[in-house]
Structure formats: C-alpha cells, structure tokens
Amino acid sequence: EWAYKVYFGSAQWNSITTNSETRFSLSDHEGGTGLPFRSAQDPRVPWIENGMGTAGSSPLFTQRKFASNNSPVTLASGLEARYIEAESALSQGNVTEFLGYLNEVRAALGMDPVEDPGSPEARVDLLFYERGFTLFGEGHRLGDLRRLVRQYGRNPEEVFPTGAYHLAGFSYGSDVNLDLPYAETDNPNVVGCLDRGA
C-alpha cells in the first residue's frame, strides 16, 4: 500500500509520539466511551508499561507504533483510502463491499477478517473502531468523533469522554474540539472558536 509520510529532523520532534515524555499515557476506554487501545491487545497499537507517569499516581503506558520521537507519521495512505471507500459503501447499504474494504486493510496488515456485526449502528461502530486502530496517532480521531456526532447523529456524551478523570478532582469537560493554543490567547484578531459544538 502507498503512503505519504511526514518526516522529522533531529531538531524537531514528532509531537504525536512523545515517547520520551511521562505526561502522556496510552488510554484504554477513555472516559467510558474511548477505544480499548490497551486491553484489545491489537497489533496495530503496540504498547508497553513504562513505570509511572509524571504525577507518580498512575502507571505510564507508552505506545510503540512510533518507536522514536522523530518517527515519520503517515499523512495519507492507501489504507485510509480503503476506509473512505468502505464508508461510502456503507452509506449506500452495500454491506458486502463495506466488509470487503475493511478486510482488505486487515489482510494488508496480516490480520484475520471481520464479520458483519448485523445492524447499521454496529457497522458504523465497526468502521470507526477499525479506523481508530489502523490510523492511530495519525491525527484522525478527533475528526472521526466529531463526524459520529454530525453525520451519524450520535449524542456527544456517547462519543466523547465524560465523567470523572482518572486524577482525583478532575472531570472531563463538554468541549468536542481542541482549545486555542496558548500563543493565540493574546492575538487581538482571535475571538474564539465559532463552533464549540460538534
């Protein structure tokens, strides 16, 4: 499969991997709605337990898809294209073609095929599950979650993390987007995000 990759020099890190940081840990069922990135033991998202995190109160789980801080990140690929085709087939009710595209990706990665989960909602779940694992760390997940709300009519609380955070005294907020970078807060031309919803 073809892929266009972004490469990083020795002076600039791949900020997605953060393998040398202890502030970022691989989640598992984040906020009750996230994917089982650790417990699934899926070969597309390898990880190791790596001591304790910065706060010293929880274990640190380090992803190993990107082995170093300057590992290249895929910008676009044939695998992603198969998922786009799968989603198109699903929108047209062609379940056979939908599963064919998903299993083409899995075969390319040396994985066993998936079967039809049997309902339209479960097929959407399967599509975004497969995308989440194959495209892990490539910058697609937030957009996928927002599309589940916008295009598929899911309630944001069923898609985004909710409830208490794993560190005492903290909870997940209601935003479904990224905050403005700190450097932009002093910019007089920035009035804030115009779309705080999904």
C-alpha positions in Angstrom: 0.0 0.0 0.0 1.2 3.5 -0.8 1.7 6.1 1.9 2.8 9.7 2.1 4.7 10.3 5.3 5.9 13.4 7.2 9.5 13.1 8.3 11.2 14.9 11.2 14.7 16.1 11.6 16.8 15.7 14.7 16.0 19.3 15.8 12.2 18.8 15.6 10.2 16.0 17.3 7.2 14.2 16.1 4.9 15.6 18.8 2.4 12.7 18.4 4.7 10.1 19.7 6.0 11.8 22.9 7.9 8.6 23.7 10.3 10.4 26.0 7.5 12.2 27.9 5.9 10.9 31.1 2.9 13.2 30.9 1.1 11.3 28.1 -0.1 7.7 28.6 -2.0 5.4 26.2 -5.6 5.4 27.2 -8.0 2.4 27.5 -11.8 3.0 27.3 -11.1 6.7 27.9 -14.0 8.3 29.8 -16.2 5.3 29.3 -16.5 5.9 25.5 -13.0 5.5 24.2 -11.5 2.6 22.3 -9.7 -0.3 24.2 -6.3 0.7 23.0 -4.5 -1.4 25.6 -6.9 -4.1 26.5 -7.7 -5.1 22.9 -4.1 -6.2 22.5 -4.4 -5.2 18.9 -1.2 -5.4 16.9 -1.9 -2.0 15.2 -1.3 -0.2 18.5 1.6 -1.9 20.3 2.4 -0.5 23.8 4.5 -1.2 26.9 4.0 -0.4 30.6 6.8 2.1 31.3 6.9 2.9 35.0 4.9 5.7 36.5 3.6 8.9 34.9 4.7 12.5 35.8 2.3 12.8 38.8 3.5 9.5 40.2 0.0 8.4 40.9 -0.8 6.2 37.8 1.1 3.8 35.6 2.6 5.1 32.3 1.6 3.2 29.2 3.8 4.1 26.2 2.6 3.5 22.6 5.2 1.7 20.4 3.7 2.3 16.9 6.1 5.2 16.6 9.4 3.9 18.0 11.2 7.3 18.5 10.5 11.0 18.7 11.4 11.5 15.1 9.5 8.6 13.6 7.6 9.5 10.4 3.9 9.9 10.6 1.6 8.9 7.7 -0.2 11.9 6.2 -2.3 9.9 3.7 -2.3 6.3 2.6 -4.0 3.6 0.6 -5.2 2.1 3.9 -7.0 5.3 4.7 -8.4 5.4 1.2 -9.9 1.9 1.7 -11.7 3.2 4.8 -13.1 6.1 2.8 -14.4 3.6 0.2 -15.8 1.4 3.0 -17.7 4.3 4.5 -19.1 5.2 1.0 -20.2 1.6 0.5 -21.9 1.6 3.9 -23.8 4.8 3.2 -25.2 3.1 0.1 -26.2 0.0 2.0 -23.7 -2.3 0.3 -22.6 -4.4 3.3 -20.6 -6.9 1.2 -18.5 -4.1 -0.3 -18.1 -2.4 3.0 -16.7 -5.5 4.7 -14.5 -6.2 1.7 -12.8 -2.8 2.1 -12.3 -3.3 5.8 -10.9 -6.8 5.3 -8.6 -5.6 2.5 -7.0 -3.3 5.1 -6.8 -6.1 7.7 -5.3 -8.5 5.1 -2.6 -5.9 4.2 -1.7 -5.8 7.9 -1.7 -9.6 8.3 -4.9 -9.7 10.4 -7.9 -12.0 10.2 -11.1 -10.7 8.6 -14.0 -9.2 10.5 -17.6 -10.4 10.0 -20.8 -8.4 9.6 -21.9 -7.3 13.1 -25.5 -7.4 11.8 -27.0 -3.9 12.2 -26.5 -0.5 10.7 -25.4 1.1 14.0 -23.0 -1.8 14.7 -21.5 -1.4 11.3 -20.8 2.3 11.9 -19.2 1.3 15.3 -17.0 -1.3 13.4 -15.9 1.2 10.8 -14.8 3.8 13.4 -13.2 1.1 15.5 -11.1 -0.1 12.6 -10.2 3.4 11.6 -9.2 4.2 15.2 -6.8 1.3 15.4 -5.3 1.4 11.9 -4.9 5.2 11.8 -3.9 5.6 15.5 -1.6 8.5 16.1 -2.1 10.0 12.6 -4.4 12.8 13.5 -7.8 11.4 12.5 -9.5 10.5 15.8 -10.9 13.9 16.8 -12.4 14.4 13.4 -13.9 10.9 13.4 -15.6 11.6 16.8 -17.0 14.9 15.5 -18.3 13.1 12.4 -20.0 10.5 14.6 -22.0 13.4 16.1 -22.6 15.4 13.0 -23.1 12.9 10.3 -24.3 9.9 12.3 -26.5 11.7 14.8 -24.7 10.3 17.9 -25.0 12.1 21.2 -21.7 13.8 22.1 -21.8 12.1 25.6 -21.9 8.7 23.8 -18.8 9.6 21.7 -16.6 11.8 23.8 -15.1 11.0 27.2 -17.4 12.0 30.2 -17.4 11.9 33.9 -14.5 11.8 36.4 -11.0 11.9 35.1 -8.5 9.3 36.5 -6.7 12.0 38.5 -8.6 13.0 41.6 -10.6 16.2 41.5 -10.7 16.4 37.7 -13.6 15.8 35.3 -14.0 15.7 31.5 -15.4 18.9 30.1 -18.0 19.3 27.4 -15.8 20.6 24.5 -15.7 18.5 21.4 -12.7 20.3 19.8 -9.2 21.4 20.7 -8.6 24.5 22.8 -6.9 27.5 21.2 -3.2 27.4 21.5 -1.8 29.4 24.4 0.1 31.6 21.9 -3.2 32.7 20.3 -4.8 34.0 23.5 -3.1 37.4 23.2 -3.9 37.7 19.5 -6.5 40.6 19.2 -7.8 39.1 16.0 -8.9 35.9 17.6 -12.4 36.0 19.1 -12.6 32.3 20.0 -13.9 29.3 18.3 -17.1 29.9 16.4 -18.2 26.3 16.7 -17.9 24.9 20.2 -20.4 22.1 19.5 -19.8 19.1 17.4 
